[in-house]
Amino acid sequence: MLKTALTFGETELPADPFAAFEIWLREAESTELNDPNAMSLASVDADGLPDVRTVLLKGVDARGFVFYTNFESRKGEELLGQRKAALLFHWKSRRRQVRVRGTVETVSDAEADAYFQTRARVSRLGAWASQQSRPLASREELEQRVAELDRRFPGDDIPRPPHWSGLRVIPVQFEFWQDGAFRLHDSYRLLKDESGEWAATRLNP
């Protein structure tokens, strides 16, 4: 277990939460067996009822955290309707987690097109075939749709579906947590101050 003291802007992690996140993500990539870029994504529906699922982070920079989805899915409708989201990264092997809260924007068509072309061919066909979150009569029905699309797009030039794109969570708050001995964990919340700088506040475990 990691029992070292967690600090921000001093010796362990930089004061910039994006830079700090990148360090922890790189370290998790060396120890997590599966999907170190997996994150729980929380949204709320029109009635304020929360929903959560796991998705994969596909890009992060100073603008925010990017993932891709079917905009006609439940999460797509909720996120586009409310424009708010929360993320949770949990790296069990490192005894660490990062929470992010923020607003939601759509990525540019150019960004979405570029990422879509990096996906495996069958994954691109699947983006067309899957009516995400809606009832499916059988597995065979889905496989038949994929087969039909395989015939429709015989080569590698498969366009991005108009209902499939990326969303960016723009953070308004970070929280970094690290396991501590006897449940005396280290936790910091980071918020932007009036000057636009991120200010870290240590929290009780």
Helices and strands as residue ranges (DSSP letters): H 17-29, E 38-44, E 50-56, E 59-61, E 64-70, H 74-82, E 84-91, G 92-94, E 96-106, H 109-116, H 121-129, H 139-152, E 164-178, G 181-183, E 186-192, E 198-203
